[in-house]
Amino acid sequence: MADIDLPDDLIELECSAWEQIQAGTLTVDTAFAVQQAVTAFAETAGQPRIDIEMALKKRVRHPEPEAA
């Protein structure tokens, strides 16, 4: 999978959802908002939705360590 240039608003939305998941407070509305945003971006980018979702989760949940 090539690097996908994810928009900041999508990253922020996933970060919010991830924080809620970790706190045990994720709502259906938040999960649905992320799913809608991922789907919309995938359509705009002409990429499979699953590729966008995987890249987004990797970026938010398993970020690359910053170079020293």
Order of alpha helices (4+ residues) and beta strands (2+ residues): alpha-alpha-alpha
